[in-house]
Amino acid sequence: MKKLLFSSILAIFLVSLLPVIAQADALTPQQKAALQQELVQVEAEQKQAALDLAEAQGKSSSLARDIAILDAKIKTAQLNIKAKNLLIQTLGNDINQKQNHIDTLEVRISKGKETLAVILRKTNEVDSYSLPEVILSQASVADFFHDLDTFQAIQDSLKSTFEQLRTDEAITTAEKNTLGARRSAEVDARYTIEQEEKNIQADQKQKAQLLAVSKGNEKSYSSLLAQKQARAGQIRAALFPLAGGQKIPFGQALQYANAAGQKTGIRPAFLLAILTNESALGANVGNCYLTNQQSGDGVFVSTGLASPYVMKPTRDVQPFLQITHTLGFDPLKTLVSCQQVSVGGWGGAMGPAQFIPSTWILMKDEIASLLGITSMPNPWDPAHAFMASALYLSNLGANGGYTAERNAACKYFSGSVCSKSKAIAGYGARALSKASEIQANINQL
């Protein structure tokens, strides 16, 4: 137990408490101010472009009016891209700063833990000495008391080091959360740019057609307009597949999605993507009847053969009986999903939204409130199912752009975040891809 030992430990301890020094090359105040000023200007131009678009759309149908609308849409999309690019510049700088700060904090935490290990090990060694051994090891009584004072200082430092480590770890967690939000915002911005570029291409193609017509006469324009109206009619009339083999006109599905979107803030195209059979809700959805309320077993509707694990008896059978009784349905002749053998677990999900009965019961009052009804909402009614899905997606956080929608889709499908597995992540990606296809159809209406 020498003074040199304590001095060395104290030196290590003091080094571990040095302040964090940021290593990132940050934007200068002038650069930040310039970016902010440019963004403000672009946002003002976006507002004016929106007004121009609304004015053009309010005019009576004509060739010049349609060209003006396309010009306004293209300009709006171009300004959106410019605004997102400015945002990405700012986010990129913030992301680099946050990552460097996190790296520095983690190094500091690592060194602090190493220091703690040394101090604790040496403290344990000192504590293991008997008083006579400690006294006999000293050259003088003065050295003995000096070492005691130094040892007490190290013990005091232990407390400070623990507190500093807790503070650094809390800051690191907060910084990582902020970094994740910044990265998500950057991904969202890039996705928006990609979608706007597609919109510009489609609008420029339409504009070229209109300009070609303008060289002819209004009769040609009338013919082109009739073609567009016919295409819009085809899209509205196209059958929209829902879980359980149900099909409704796309135009009707869009009305349900728009109504649900207005109440919950969920993007209609995204909601429609989640509810299609393309969204992998399961090949056996809506093909079973419950037959045994005690075991939860049932039968396949098409064959009458036994189908085990149709509904979890301890969780869903009683809520299912409550729902069907309230709606006046025969519980043994009401379609529910069969067990998906490849996934395992239980079936029993109801209607287009594929809610299990216990979840529907938990959400029924909020669903009814959004629908403006006081009775039990019907899981098999598409309008009710759309509203329920939109509410659930909103609860999962699907109101904040690409990453928020993707994560919500993964949770809707599996109950887990996209990063849990490649299969879950693939589902989220397919849902967003389907939403883009549906949005393109909506744009043609």
C-alpha positions, 0 to 999 in steps of 0.5 A: 500500500504505497503512495505511488499506487494511490497517486496512479489510481487517482491520476487514472480517475481524474483522466476518466472525468475529463470533459467530452470534446466534440470532434465533429466538423459542424456547420458554421453559424453563417452556413446554418443561417443561410440554410435556414433562410433558404428553407424559409424561402422555399416554404413560402414558395410552396405555399404560393404553389399550393394556392396556384394549384387550387386556383387552377383546379377551380377553373372550368375544364379546358385544355389550358386549365389542365396544363396549368394544373400540371404545371402547378403540380410539377412546381409543387413537387420540385419545391418539395424536393428542394425543401427536402434536400435542404433538410437532408443537408441539415440532418446530415450535419446533425447526424455526424455531430451526434454520432461523434458525440456518442462515440466520445461518450462511449470511450469515456464510459469505457475508460471510466469502467476500467478505472472503477475496476482498478479502484475496486480491486485495489480497495479490496486488497487494502481492505483485506489487510489487518490493522497490524499488517498495515501499521508494520508496513509503514515507514512512519506513523505519518506515512500511515495516516497519509495513506489513510487520507489518500485511501479515503479520497479514493473511496470518495472518488468511487461515488463520484465515478459511479455518478459520472458514469450514470450521467454519461450513460443517460446522456448516451441513451438520449443522444442515441434516441435523437440520432435515431430520430434524425436518421429516420427523418433523413430516410423519410425525406429521401423517400419523399424525394423519390415519390415526388420525382415519380409524380413529376415524371407522370405529370410531365408525360401528361403535359406532353400529351396535352401540348401535343393535343393543343397543336390540334384542336379542342376536339382532340382534347375532348377525346383525351379527356374522355380517355382519362375519365374512362381510365378513372372509371376503370380504377373505381370499378376495379374490385378491391380484394379484402381478407376473407374473400370479400371484394368491393369496388376500389372507389368504395374502398377509397371512400372508406379509407379517406373517411378513416384517414380524416379521423385518424391521420392515416394516409389512405393509400397506406391503409389500403395497402395494409388491407389488401390480400397482397399484404400477406394477411394469410392464405387461410384468412376467413375460411374457418368456423369455430365448432368447439368453444372449449378447445377452440377447434373448428372446421374448414368451410370449403371441405368440412374437415377438422381445423385445429387451433381456430381460436384461442379459448382462454383469450378469444372465445368469450369475446367472440361470443360477445361480439357475435351475440351483440350483432345477432350472428351465429357464432358457429356459422361466422367466418374467422381465420384458420390457423396459419400452419407456417406461422403457428399460433392460433387463428380466429381473426375477424373480417377485413382488418383481421382483428382477434376478438379480444383486441376488438373488444378492447377497442370497440368503444373508440372505434364506435366513437370514430364511426359516430355510432353507439352500438357494437362495431361490426368487424365484418363491415368494411367501413368499420374494419377500415376505421379500426385498422386506421385507428390501430395503425395510428396507435402504432405511430403510422402518422410520421412518414416512411419509417413510421409507416414501415415500422407500423406495418411490421408491428401490425403484421407481427407485433414486432419492429421491422428489425426483428427479422428479415421476414418482418422487414420484408413485409414492411417494405412490401406494404410501402411498395404496394402503397406507392402503387395504390397512390399512383392509381389514386392520382389518376382519379 
